[in-house]
Amino acid sequence: MKRLRCGVIGLGWIGEHHVDALQQLPQAEITAVCTRRSDRLLEVAKKYRVPKTFTDYGALLADPEIDVVSIVTHVGDHLEPTLAALFIPQENSRVAAIPAR
C-alpha cells in the first residue's frame, strides 16, 4: 500500500498531536511541517524526524511531495491556508484539506 505523504500546518499543542497521531498510522508518513516560529519548527521536526520544514504554508502546499495536509492553526487562522490548499493553482491538485476543529 502506498503511504500518504502528509504535511502539518500549525505546530501548537494540537498540531504536535496531529504529527504524533499521523506517525502512528501505517498508511501515512509525515513529510513536512510548517509554523511561523522557527524555534518551534526545528523542535518538532527534530523530535519526530520530519525531513522538510517550512515557515510559509504556501511553500509547503506547493511541494509536489505532499499528498495531504492537516491544517491545525489557531481557529481564527484556518481560513487562508485552507483556501490556499483547496485552490492550488495546478491542473491536478493532489491536496485535500480538512481544518481541525
C-alpha positions as CSV (number, residue, x, y, z in Angstrom):
1,M,0.0,0.0,0.0
2,K,1.3,3.4,-0.9
3,R,1.7,5.7,2.1
4,L,0.2,9.2,2.0
5,R,2.8,11.9,2.4
6,C,1.5,14.3,5.0
7,G,2.2,17.9,5.8
8,V,1.0,19.6,9.0
9,I,0.5,23.4,9.1
10,G,0.4,24.8,12.7
11,L,2.6,23.3,15.4
12,G,0.9,24.3,18.6
13,W,-0.1,21.7,21.2
14,I,-2.8,20.2,18.9
15,G,-0.6,20.4,15.9
16,E,2.0,18.4,17.5
17,H,-0.6,15.8,18.5
18,H,-1.6,15.6,14.8
19,V,2.1,14.9,13.9
20,D,2.3,12.2,16.5
21,A,-1.0,10.6,15.5
22,L,-0.2,10.6,11.8
23,Q,3.2,9.0,12.5
24,Q,1.4,6.1,14.2
25,L,-0.7,5.4,11.1
26,P,0.8,2.7,8.8
27,Q,-0.7,4.4,5.7
28,A,0.8,7.8,6.5
29,E,4.2,9.4,6.7
30,I,5.0,12.9,7.9
31,T,6.9,14.6,5.1
32,A,6.7,18.2,6.2
33,V,5.7,20.5,9.0
34,C,5.1,24.3,8.9
35,T,4.8,27.0,11.5
36,R,5.8,30.7,11.7
37,R,8.2,30.2,14.7
38,S,11.5,28.7,13.5
39,D,12.4,27.5,17.0
40,R,9.2,25.5,17.4
41,L,9.6,24.3,13.8
42,L,13.0,22.9,14.4
43,E,11.9,21.4,17.8
44,V,9.0,19.4,16.3
45,A,10.9,18.4,13.2
46,K,13.8,17.0,15.2
47,K,11.6,15.3,17.8
48,Y,9.5,13.5,15.1
49,R,12.3,13.2,12.4
50,V,10.4,15.2,9.8
51,P,12.6,15.8,6.8
52,K,11.1,19.1,5.5
53,T,10.3,22.3,7.3
54,F,8.5,25.4,6.2
55,T,7.7,28.8,7.8
56,D,5.4,29.6,4.8
57,Y,2.4,27.4,4.3
58,G,2.3,28.3,0.6
59,A,5.7,26.8,0.1
60,L,4.5,23.6,1.8
61,L,1.4,23.4,-0.3
62,A,3.5,23.9,-3.5
63,D,5.7,20.9,-2.6
64,P,4.9,18.1,-5.0
65,E,5.8,15.5,-2.4
66,I,2.8,16.4,-0.2
67,D,-0.3,14.4,-0.8
68,V,-2.5,15.6,2.1
69,V,-2.3,18.4,4.6
70,S,-3.6,18.8,8.1
71,I,-4.3,22.5,9.0
72,V,-4.0,22.9,12.7
73,T,-3.5,26.6,13.1
74,H,-5.4,28.8,15.6
75,V,-9.1,28.7,14.9
76,G,-9.1,32.3,13.5
77,D,-6.2,31.4,11.2
78,H,-7.8,28.3,9.5
79,L,-9.3,30.1,6.5
80,E,-6.4,31.3,4.5
81,P,-4.3,28.1,4.5
82,T,-7.5,26.1,3.9
83,L,-8.5,28.1,0.9
84,A,-4.9,28.0,-0.4
85,A,-4.9,24.2,-0.1
86,L,-8.3,23.9,-1.8
87,F,-7.4,26.2,-4.7
88,I,-3.9,25.1,-5.5
89,P,-3.2,26.5,-9.0
90,Q,-2.3,23.2,-10.6
91,E,-4.3,21.1,-13.1
92,N,-4.3,18.1,-10.9
93,S,-4.4,19.3,-7.3
94,R,-3.4,16.5,-5.0
95,V,-4.1,18.1,-1.7
96,A,-7.2,17.7,0.4
97,A,-7.7,20.0,3.3
98,I,-9.9,19.5,6.3
99,P,-9.4,22.0,9.1
100,A,-9.1,20.8,12.6
101,R,-12.0,21.7,14.9
